[in-house]
C-alpha cells in the first residue's frame, strides 16, 4: 500500500515512516511542507495520504487544504488528517464532500501503533476513522440543534462507535450486547435521522457524518 506522509516535525515524521514500513506500507514520499505535499500527491498517486493539518509555510491549515485540493482533482482520494487538537471546522471540511476514505485523528493516537495502523488501513479501504473526541464534540453540538437529540443514550453510544468506523461485531463486543441488538439500534438511529438503512458499514458512517455536517 503506497503512502504519502506530510508532517513538519522531523522526529515524528521519521517515526511514522518507520512505523508504517514495519507494518508493510510503502512510504513513497515523506514531506514537511504544503507545496511539497501538493507535488507528492500529484506525482505519486498514493493509496492513502497521511497529513498534518498545520504545515509550512502558513502553519495554519495548509496540510488540510492541500489534501482537499487533491481530493477535488482525484475524488475519493483517501486522506487521514492528524491534528494536535480537536478542530470541528477541520473535521467538517474534511467530511463535506461526502466521499469515503477520510479520517481525523489526534496525534496522541499515533503512539498506539495498532490503533493507528488500523485507522490507516480503514481509510485506505474507503472507510472512516474519526477520533472519538471529534465524534463526541460533533454529536454534542448537533444534539442541541438536530434530530440527534431524539436518540437514546444507548443509541448515542452506538452512533459514536459507528462513526469511528467500528463493525457491528466490534460494537457488540465493546458494549457487551449481541450483534442483533446493535443492528436494531442502528436501524432505529437511521430511522430517527431520516436516513436509508444500508448494509455497507462505510456508507452508513459517511451518511451519518454527512447528515451531522448539514444539520
VOTORKOL-321392 format. One record per residue: residue number from 1; x, y, z of N, C-alpha, C in turn. Coordinates in steps of 0.001 Angstrom, whole numbers, padded with zeros to 6 digits. Layout:
N
    n      npx      npy      npz     capx     capy     capz      cpx      cpy      cpz
  NUM        X        Y        Z        X        Y        Z        X        Y        Z
...
//
This chain:
215
    n      npx      npy      npz     capx     capy     capz      cpx      cpy      cpz
    1   000842  -001192   000000   000000   000000   000000   000880   001245   000000
    2   000674   002152  -000935   001508   003335  -001126   000980   004507  -000297
    3   001890   005128   000449   001511   006196   001375   002313   007454   001090
    4   001634   008603   001087   002300   009908   001135   002073   010469   002526
    5   003154   010873   003178   003103   011375   004546   003570   012824   004580
    6   002816   013678   005244   003207   015082   005404   003179   015447   006883
    7   004345   015745   007433   004496   016109   008848   005760   016965   008968
    8   005631   018154   009551   006776   019062   009568   007769   018778   010688
    9   007360   018042   011699   008290   017701   012776   009113   016476   012374
   10   010413   016647   012264   011266   015583   011734   011159   014291   012539
   11   011256   014382   013866   011257   013171   014674   009947   012396   014517
   12   008812   013112   014498   007528   012437   014330   007414   011868   012920
   13   007852   012632   011929   007782   012156   010548   008627   010889   010366
   14   009842   010923   010902   010731   009765   010785   010151   008567   011531
   15   009570   008823   012696   008968   007734   013459   007789   007114   012739
   16   006976   007945   012109   005818   007433   011367   006252   006623   010153
   17   007292   007082   009492   007809   006325   008342   008247   004938   008785
   18   009008   004884   009872   009490   003597   010378   008328   002696   010808
   19   007335   003290   011456   006176   002528   011910   005411   001960   010723
   20   005128   002795   009742   004369   002349   008577   005109   001262   007814
   21   006398   001439   007632   007187   000440   006905   007247  -000876   007668
   22   007257  -000796   008996   007282  -002018   009804   006005  -002824   009631
   23   004900  -002143   009274   003624  -002822   009070   003333  -003081   007588
   24   004354  -002956   006763   004216  -003350   005362   003771  -002277   004397
   25   003676  -001028   004843   003308   000061   003939   004540   000530   003169
   26   004323   001070   001987   005396   001673   001201   005223   003191   001257
   27   006128   003869   001953   006055   005325   002048   006764   005903   000830
   28   005990   006354  -000140   006558   006825  -001407   007029   008269  -001317
   29   006559   009000  -000315   007020   010374  -000095   006741   010757   001340
   30   007728   011394   001978   007575   011909   003342   008042   013355   003310
   31   007106   014291   003376   007412   015701   003148   007074   016537   004372
   32   007514   017808   004338   007335   018658   005517   006610   019964   005258
   33   006169   020215   004010   005515   021485   003715   004349   021297   002758
   34   003500   022324   002678   002355   022271   001799   002719   022106   000332
   35   003626   022926  -000205   003997   022780  -001616   004559   021390  -001936
   36   005372   020849  -001027   005915   019504  -001248   004801   018464  -001246
   37   003813   018648  -000371   002693   017715  -000301   001890   017752  -001597
   38   001621   018938  -002105   000872   019070  -003354   001564   018327  -004488
   39   002888   018500  -004580   003648   017813  -005635   003616   016301  -005432
   40   003812   015865  -004195   003867   014432  -003915   002540   013756  -004237
   41   001429   014407  -003894   000119   013822  -004162  -000157   013731  -005659
   42   000321   014720  -006405   000101   014731  -007848   000978   013719  -008570
   43   002209   013570  -008096   003174   012728  -008796   003128   011268  -008369
   44   002815   011001  -007095   002931   009644  -006565   001656   008826  -006671
   45   000487   009495  -006762  -000800   008810  -006796  -000881   007727  -005712
   46  -000806   008135  -004454  -000782   007163  -003344  -002136   006506  -003124
   47  -002106   005406  -002373  -003345   004750  -001947  -003976   005487  -000779
   48  -003157   006208  -000021  -003662   006980   001121  -002654   008077   001445
   49  -003177   009229   001861  -002330   010336   002312  -002542   010551   003800
   50  -001448   010661   004547  -001498   010946   005982  -000936   012345   006157
   51  -001763   013265   006629  -001438   014684   006528  -001620   015410   007853
   52  -000575   016108   008283  -000698   017004   009426  -001491   018221   008982
   53  -002427   018677   009810  -003236   019844   009453  -002366   021072   009233
   54  -001463   021333   010155  -000659   022557   010111   000721   022263   009523
   55   000971   022850   008341   002248   022677   007659   002794   024033   007225
   56   004110   024126   007029   004656   025331   006425   004120   025478   004998
   57   004021   026670   004441   004560   027913   005024   003612   028661   005951
   58   002324   028347   005954   001386   029162   006746   001260   028702   008191
   59   001473   027404   008416   001299   026819   009761  -000116   027043   010288
   60  -001087   027106   009384  -002491   027218   009807  -003184   025902   009462
   61  -003812   025851   008283  -004445   024603   007847  -003932   024181   006481
   62  -002649   024480   006242  -002037   024215   004941  -002179   022756   004514
   63  -001904   021845   005440  -001970   020422   005098  -003361   019993   004699
   64  -004355   020429   005457  -005740   020079   005159  -006163   020628   003803
   65  -005838   021881   003536  -006245   022493   002268  -005574   021817   001072
   66  -004322   021414   001216  -003638   020674   000145  -004339   019347  -000115
   67  -004724   018664   000973  -005403   017375   000831  -006771   017551   000176
   68  -007505   018591   000581  -008813   018842  -000009  -008689   019186  -001493
   69  -007664   019947  -001849  -007439   020282  -003258  -007138   019025  -004057
   70  -006342   018121  -003483  -006015   016865  -004167  -007260   016006  -004347
   71  -008175   016032  -003358  -009421   015261  -003471  -010343   015827  -004547
   72  -010244   017129  -004801  -011050   017701  -005882  -010539   017236  -007242
   73  -009231   017069  -007339  -008636   016573  -008579  -008853   015070  -008714
   74  -008722   014373  -007600  -008904   012918  -007569  -009972   012580  -006534
   75  -011248   012658  -006908  -012328   012414  -005955  -012180   011076  -005228
   76  -012380   011126  -003916  -012296   009901  -003138  -010907   009529  -002686
   77  -009900   010384  -002982  -008547   010105  -002508  -008581   009916  -000996
   78  -008162   008750  -000486  -008192   008515   000962  -007234   009444   001701
   79  -007739   010157   002683  -006938   011111   003443  -007175   010910   004933
   80  -006086   010726   005663  -006137   010655   007120  -005425   011890   007664
   81  -006179   012755   008325  -005632   014001   008852  -005225   013818   010311
   82  -004063   014357   010643  -003578   014342   012022  -003606   015766   012567
   83  -004042   015907   013808  -004129   017230   014413  -003751   017160   015882
   84  -003201   018256   016371  -002812   018307   017780  -004027   018446   018688
   85  -005053   019147   018172  -006258   019398   018967  -007495   019121   018121
   86  -008638   018991   018775  -009902   018820   018065  -010303   020160   017461
   87  -010413   020211   016154  -010869   021402   015435  -012093   020995   014627
   88  -013288   021342   015125  -014509   020910   014459  -014600   021426   013034
   89  -014091   022636   012782  -014137   023193   011432  -013362   022315   010460
   90  -012183   021838   010893  -011380   020986   010026  -012099   019680   009740
   91  -012713   019109   010778  -013445   017851   010592  -014596   018045   009619
   92  -015304   019158   009736  -016429   019415   008842  -015963   019588   007405
   93  -014859   020301   007205  -014326   020486   005846  -013941   019151   005232
   94  -013319   018308   006017  -012871   017011   005505  -014047   016150   005083
   95  -015144   016244   005820  -016305   015397   005562  -017280   015993   004549
   96  -017040   017231   004141  -018046   017981   003398  -018445   017354   002070
   97  -017506   016704   001360  -017868   016201   000031  -018602   014864   000077
   98  -018689   014253   001274  -019481   013031   001413  -018840   011786   000849
   99  -017615   011879   000328  -016942   010695  -000208  -016269   009914   000911
  100  -016048   008632   000661  -015411   007782   001648  -013913   008006   001716
  101  -013264   007217   002570  -011822   007289   002678  -011338   008537   003378
  102  -011898   008843   004556  -011455   010009   005312  -011255   009632   006777
  103  -010304   010316   007408  -010058   010086   008820  -009531   011343   009477
  104  -009792   011484   010761  -009320   012634   011535  -008922   012102   012898
  105  -007631   012094   013166  -007123   011566   014427  -006290   012618   015151
  106  -006386   012611   016465  -005464   013403   017258  -004098   012718   017253
  107  -003050   013523   017313  -001699   012972   017200  -001366   011990   018323
  108  -002038   012131   019452  -001798   011198   020556  -002075   009758   020132
  109  -002952   009568   019151  -003342   008223   018733  -002207   007483   018039
  110  -001242   008215   017485  -000176   007536   016738   000727   006731   017667
  111   000659   007020   018958   001502   006284   019898   000944   004896   020192
  112  -000285   004644   019779  -000857   003299   019826  -000725   002740   018421
  113   000351   002000   018171   000694   001579   016816  -000431   000813   016128
  114  -001009  -000155   016820  -002039  -000978   016195  -003288  -000154   015868
  115  -003663   000737   016763  -004836   001579   016535  -004591   002509   015347
  116  -003405   003080   015284  -003075   003995   014196  -003047   003262   012859
  117  -002380   002130   012814  -002290   001361   011568  -003662   000889   011120
  118  -004497   000484   012077  -005864   000081   011743  -006620   001237   011099
  119  -006417   002449   011618  -007082   003630   011061  -006596   003900   009644
  120  -005296   003775   009411  -004741   003995   008069  -005347   003003   007080
  121  -005387   001738   007463  -005933   000709   006573  -007413   000935   006304
  122  -008151   001346   007336  -009573   001567   007177  -009841   002707   006195
  123  -009090   003793   006339  -009254   004936   005440  -008826   004566   004020
  124  -007707   003865   003896  -007236   003461   002574  -008248   002565   001872
  125  -009011   001811   002659  -010027   000926   002096  -011338   001623   001786
  126  -011374   002946   001956  -012583   003696   001645  -013489   003954   002830
  127  -013012   003588   004028  -013822   003769   005219  -013525   005057   005953
  128  -013965   005114   007181  -013828   006310   008005  -013153   005958   009324
  129  -012271   006839   009769  -011615   006662   011056  -011600   008014   011757
  130  -012629   008256   012549  -012740   009537   013241  -012364   009377   014706
  131  -011568   010307   015199  -011152   010263   016594  -012380   010347   017499
  132  -012446   009519   018536  -013595   009554   019447  -013889   010944   019995
  133  -012864   011738   020268  -013091   013087   020801  -013749   013991   019757
  134  -013391   013807   018483  -014005   014592   017414  -015482   014240   017306
  135  -015773   012940   017271  -017159   012492   017167  -017978   012984   018351
  136  -017419   012884   019548  -018130   013299   020746  -018509   014773   020675
  137  -017582   015620   020217  -017872   017048   020135  -018895   017354   019053
  138  -018791   016670   017907  -019769   016878   016843  -021165   016485   017308
  139  -021253   015334   017954  -022555   014869   018421  -023112   015788   019501
  140  -022244   016254   020392  -022685   017133   021461  -023249   018423   020894
  141  -022579   018981   019897  -023049   020222   019280  -024366   020006   018566
  142  -024442   018927   017781  -025629   018709   016963  -026823   018247   017789
  143  -026555   017628   018938  -027658   017130   019766  -028578   018262   020218
  144  -028020   019473   020299  -028830   020608   020718  -029619   021208   019559
  145  -029283   020824   018304  -029829   021525   017152  -030516   020615   016144
  146  -030499   019297   016328  -030951   018413   015265  -031643   017182   015833
  147  -032149   016301   014946  -032785   015064   015402  -031870   014144   016188
  148  -030566   014441   016216  -029665   013637   017051  -030144   013674   018499
  149  -030781   014776   018871  -031288   014902   020230  -032370   013905   020566
  150  -032957   013277   019534  -034018   012284   019770  -033447   010910   020080
  151  -032144   010736   019910  -031539   009434   020154  -031432   009154   021652
  152  -031600   007881   022004  -031457   007471   023397  -029977   007441   023761
  153  -029636   007426   025047  -028226   007341   025439  -027521   006128   024822
  154  -028196   004975   024763  -027580   003797   024162  -027370   003990   022669
  155  -028342   004616   022000  -028204   004870   020564  -027056   005842   020283
  156  -026864   006803   021173  -025733   007715   021017  -024403   006979   021167
  157  -024376   006033   022125  -023165   005220   022288  -022868   004445   021016
  158  -023907   003812   020466  -023747   003029   019241  -023321   003938   018092
  159  -023935   005111   018000  -023638   006023   016902  -022191   006501   016947
  160  -021683   006783   018144  -020289   007203   018264  -019357   006113   017755
  161  -019639   004866   018096  -018794   003755   017666  -018931   003512   016165
  162  -020148   003644   015649  -020362   003506   014210  -019572   004570   013466
  163  -019618   005804   013956  -018942   006912   013301  -017423   006747   013334
  164  -016925   006010   014324  -015493   005722   014367  -015095   004675   013331
  165  -016091   004019   012729  -015812   003006   011719  -015858   001590   012252
  166  -016427   001400   013449  -016466   000069   014051  -017532  -000808   013395
  167  -017243  -002069   013273  -018212  -003027   012737  -019242  -003359   013803
  168  -020350  -003971   013390  -021367  -004379   014357  -020791  -005340   015394
  169  -019925  -006243   014930  -019320  -007211   015853  -018462  -006505   016899
  170  -017677  -005508   016452  -016813  -004779   017377  -017636  -003964   018364
  171  -018729  -003369   017871  -019602  -002589   018749  -020252  -003499   019787
  172  -020730  -004653   019334  -021370  -005603   020242  -020405  -006044   021339
  173  -019158  -006278   020954  -018157  -006719   021924  -017875  -005619   022947
  174  -017754  -004371   022478  -017433  -003279   023393  -018587  -002969   024334
  175  -019820  -003051   023835  -020977  -002715   024661  -021556  -003922   025390
  176  -020964  -005093   025134  -021400  -006347   025762  -022878  -006604   025464
  177  -023209  -006571   024183  -024558  -006896   023720  -024414  -007796   022497
  178  -025531  -008270   021975  -025482  -009113   020790  -025402  -008257   019527
  179  -024918  -008875   018438  -024882  -008160   017159  -026295  -007815   016700
  180  -027243  -008680   017035  -028634  -008405   016667  -029126  -007129   017351
  181  -028731  -006936   018590  -029126  -005732   019317  -028501  -004492   018675
  182  -027256  -004613   018266  -026585  -003488   017604  -027292  -003149   016300
  183  -027648  -004183   015525  -028357  -003962   014256  -029672  -003231   014495
  184  -030361  -003591   015574  -031637  -002933   015898  -031408  -001469   016259
  185  -030359  -001214   017046  -030043   000168   017421  -029713   001003   016193
  186  -028885   000465   015295  -028504   001244   014105  -029714   001495   013216
  187  -030598   000512   013120  -031814   000694   012340  -032656   001827   012916
  188  -032775   001862   014244  -033529   002930   014907  -032872   004293   014681
  189  -031541   004301   014727  -030804   005554   014526  -031100   006128   013146
  190  -030984   005291   012132  -031204   005773   010772  -032649   006212   010565
  191  -033580   005512   011202  -034991   005892   011078  -035220   007276   011688
  192  -034638   007514   012861  -034819   008805   013529  -034142   009942   012775
  193  -033041   009625   012084  -032319   010651   011342  -032832   010807   009915
  194  -033805   009971   009533  -034353   010061   008187  -033389   009607   007119
  195  -032536   008638   007446  -031526   008143   006514  -031847   006715   006097
  196  -031579   006343   004844  -031840   004974   004409  -030895   003990   005083
  197  -031419   002848   005470  -030594   001801   006070  -029734   001163   004993
  198  -028460   000919   005306  -027544   000309   004339  -026735  -000770   005022
  199  -026448  -001856   004283  -025603  -002921   004824  -024129  -002583   004707
  200  -023802  -001499   003976  -022421  -001081   003771  -021997  -000207   004945
  201  -021104  -000735   005811  -020703  -000004   007003  -020116   001359   006671
  202  -019258   001423   005621  -018625   002682   005286  -019652   003708   004833
  203  -020604   003288   004019  -021621   004206   003521  -022513   004707   004649
  204  -022818   003859   005601  -023706   004298   006679  -022994   005290   007577
  205  -021700   005069   007826  -020935   006010   008632  -020873   007361   007942
  206  -020549   007356   006666  -020447   008603   005926  -021793   009310   005848
  207  -022864   008539   005725  -024192   009135   005669  -024518   009858   006969
  208  -024203   009210   008096  -024465   009822   009393  -023632   011095   009550
  209  -022352   011004   009233  -021490   012164   009391  -021880   013293   008456
  210  -022238   012943   007217  -022667   013966   006261  -023924   014652   006771
  211  -024835   013867   007355  -026060   014446   007903  -025739   015422   009021
  212  -024839   015026   009892  -024473   015888   011011  -023882   017186   010515
  213  -023100   017116   009431  -022469   018322   008913  -023478   019255   008251
  214  -024565   018693   007728  -025557   019527   007066  -026566   020099   008061
  215  -026682   019446   009212  -027736   019855   010149  -027504   021256   010715
//
